[in-house]
Amino acid sequence: MQKLNEERTVKLRDWIREAPNFPQPGINFKDLTPLLGYPPAFQAAVDWFSQQVTDAEAEAVAAVDARGFLFASAVAYELTLPLTLLRKSGKLPPEVVSVQYDLEYGPPTIMEARTDGVCNGRRVAIIDDLLATGGTAAAASKLVLEIGGHTVAQIFLIELAYLSGRQRIAEEQPECMINSRIVYR
């Protein structure tokens, strides 16, 4: 498949706003609201994600709650692929499988996925907005495996390289493609 919409050359980093000390002191939150509010930037981001999914030869897309939903649903639509949601606990009707994991900050949390076979036997690309320590990514991959899929790619708009999430994914899933569009070192 040829590169999607190569003419869209929006510099996506310019559309990420940093919110210092949010949601707590010491955290430098990456706010995607400006990017989502500027259609050419959102389109460029979706085009980039779509190309990564295509390059990974994925047969399904998994979206991580909540900002990953924004990109993954557009990619699934664009590429006509099945989409499964990886949600916070208690947000999906039964039957679900669950995995507990640690966040970059805050208490441990639980992620769930439905067991209805959307990923069953498929090569799955997991899409999320941000890669930090890799805890959420690792949990997402465990859920995809639990529902019968095989994670072939973890794709992020933003990567906080100084938190070493890429290394964690690579250690746990050496065959998995890991791509980030914007890297903060």
C-alpha positions as CSV (number, residue, x, y, z in Angstrom):
1,M,0.0,0.0,0.0
2,Q,1.4,3.4,-0.9
3,K,2.1,6.1,1.7
4,L,-1.2,7.7,2.8
5,N,-1.6,11.4,2.0
6,E,2.1,12.3,1.7
7,E,1.2,15.9,1.0
8,R,0.1,16.5,4.6
9,T,3.3,17.9,6.2
10,V,2.0,19.4,9.4
11,K,4.6,19.6,12.1
12,L,2.7,17.7,14.8
13,R,5.0,18.6,17.7
14,D,3.9,22.2,17.2
15,W,0.3,21.2,18.1
16,I,1.2,19.5,21.4
17,R,0.8,21.9,24.4
18,E,2.7,21.2,27.6
19,A,0.9,21.7,30.9
20,P,3.5,21.8,33.7
21,N,2.7,20.3,37.0
22,F,-0.5,18.7,35.8
23,P,-2.2,16.5,37.1
24,Q,0.3,16.7,39.9
25,P,3.6,18.5,40.7
26,G,6.5,17.2,38.7
27,I,4.4,15.9,35.7
28,N,4.7,17.8,32.4
29,F,1.4,16.7,30.8
30,K,1.3,16.5,27.0
31,D,-2.0,18.1,25.9
32,L,-3.4,16.9,22.6
33,T,-6.3,19.3,22.6
34,P,-4.7,21.8,20.1
35,L,-3.8,18.9,17.7
36,L,-7.4,17.5,17.9
37,G,-8.8,21.0,17.3
38,Y,-6.8,21.7,14.1
39,P,-8.2,19.3,11.4
40,P,-5.0,19.2,9.3
41,A,-2.9,18.2,12.4
42,F,-5.5,15.5,13.4
43,Q,-5.6,14.2,9.8
44,A,-1.8,14.1,9.6
45,A,-1.7,12.1,12.9
46,V,-4.3,9.7,11.7
47,D,-2.5,9.3,8.3
48,W,0.8,8.5,10.2
49,F,-0.9,6.0,12.5
50,S,-2.6,4.4,9.5
51,Q,0.7,4.0,7.7
52,Q,2.3,2.3,10.7
53,V,-0.6,-0.1,11.0
54,T,-0.3,-0.9,7.3
55,D,3.4,-1.4,7.5
56,A,2.9,-3.8,10.4
57,E,0.5,-5.8,8.3
58,A,-2.0,-5.7,11.2
59,E,-5.4,-7.3,10.8
60,A,-7.1,-5.5,13.7
61,V,-6.6,-2.4,15.9
62,A,-6.7,-2.2,19.7
63,A,-7.4,1.2,21.3
64,V,-6.1,2.1,24.7
65,D,-8.4,4.1,27.0
66,A,-8.9,7.0,26.6
67,R,-6.9,9.1,24.2
68,G,-5.9,6.1,22.1
69,F,-9.6,5.7,21.2
70,L,-9.5,9.0,19.3
71,F,-6.8,7.8,16.9
72,A,-7.5,4.1,16.8
73,S,-11.1,4.5,15.8
74,A,-10.2,6.8,12.9
75,V,-7.5,4.4,11.8
76,A,-9.8,1.4,12.0
77,Y,-12.4,3.3,9.9
78,E,-9.7,4.5,7.4
79,L,-8.3,1.0,6.9
80,T,-11.6,-0.9,7.4
81,L,-10.2,-3.0,10.2
82,P,-11.9,-4.4,13.3
83,L,-11.4,-2.4,16.5
84,T,-11.3,-3.6,20.0
85,L,-11.4,-1.3,23.1
86,L,-9.0,-1.7,26.0
87,R,-10.8,0.1,28.8
88,K,-10.6,1.1,32.4
89,S,-12.3,-1.4,34.8
90,G,-16.1,-1.4,34.9
91,K,-16.7,0.4,31.5
92,L,-17.4,-2.7,29.3
93,P,-20.3,-5.1,29.7
94,P,-19.4,-8.8,30.5
95,E,-17.7,-10.9,29.4
96,V,-14.4,-9.3,29.9
97,V,-10.8,-10.2,30.8
98,S,-8.8,-8.0,33.1
99,V,-5.2,-7.2,33.9
100,Q,-3.8,-5.0,36.7
101,Y,-0.9,-2.7,36.0
102,D,1.0,0.3,37.5
103,L,0.6,3.8,36.1
104,E,3.5,6.3,35.8
105,Y,1.9,8.1,38.8
106,G,-1.0,7.1,41.0
107,P,-2.3,3.8,42.3
108,P,-2.4,0.5,40.3
109,T,-5.3,0.3,37.9
110,I,-7.1,-2.4,35.9
111,M,-7.6,-2.6,32.1
112,E,-10.3,-4.8,30.6
113,A,-11.2,-6.1,27.1
114,R,-14.3,-7.9,25.8
115,T,-13.9,-11.6,25.0
116,D,-16.1,-11.5,21.9
117,G,-13.4,-12.6,19.4
118,V,-12.6,-9.3,17.6
119,C,-8.9,-10.0,17.9
120,N,-9.2,-13.8,17.8
121,G,-6.2,-15.2,15.7
122,R,-5.5,-11.8,14.2
123,R,-2.3,-9.7,14.0
124,V,-3.1,-6.7,16.2
125,A,-1.7,-3.1,16.3
126,I,-2.2,-1.4,19.6
127,I,-2.6,2.4,19.4
128,D,-2.2,4.8,22.2
129,D,-1.4,8.5,22.5
130,L,1.7,8.3,24.7
131,L,4.4,5.9,25.7
132,A,6.0,6.6,29.1
133,T,7.2,3.7,31.3
134,G,5.6,1.0,29.2
135,G,3.2,-0.3,32.0
136,T,0.1,0.5,30.0
137,A,1.5,-0.9,26.8
138,A,2.5,-4.2,28.5
139,A,-0.9,-4.5,30.0
140,A,-2.5,-3.8,26.7
141,S,-0.5,-6.5,25.0
142,K,-1.4,-9.0,27.7
143,L,-5.1,-8.3,27.1
144,V,-4.7,-8.7,23.4
145,L,-3.1,-12.1,24.0
146,E,-5.9,-13.1,26.5
147,I,-8.5,-12.4,23.8
148,G,-6.7,-14.4,21.2
149,G,-4.7,-11.8,19.3
150,H,-1.0,-11.4,18.6
151,T,0.5,-8.0,19.1
152,V,2.6,-7.1,16.1
153,A,2.9,-3.3,16.8
154,Q,2.7,-0.8,19.6
155,I,2.2,2.7,18.0
156,F,2.2,6.0,19.9
157,L,1.9,9.6,18.9
158,I,4.3,10.7,21.7
159,E,7.1,8.9,23.5
160,L,8.8,10.1,26.6
161,A,12.1,8.4,25.9
162,Y,13.6,9.3,29.2
163,L,11.2,6.9,31.0
164,S,12.4,3.9,29.0
165,G,9.0,2.5,28.0
166,R,10.4,1.4,24.6
167,Q,13.0,-0.8,26.4
168,R,10.3,-2.5,28.5
169,I,8.2,-3.3,25.5
170,A,11.2,-4.6,23.6
171,E,12.3,-6.9,26.5
172,E,8.8,-8.3,26.9
173,Q,7.9,-8.5,23.1
174,P,11.1,-8.6,21.1
175,E,9.3,-9.3,17.8
176,C,6.9,-6.3,18.3
177,M,7.3,-3.2,16.1
178,I,7.4,-0.1,18.3
179,N,6.9,3.3,16.6
180,S,6.5,6.8,18.0
181,R,5.9,10.0,15.9
182,I,7.1,12.6,18.4
183,V,9.9,11.7,20.9
184,Y,10.8,13.8,23.9
185,R,14.3,13.0,25.2
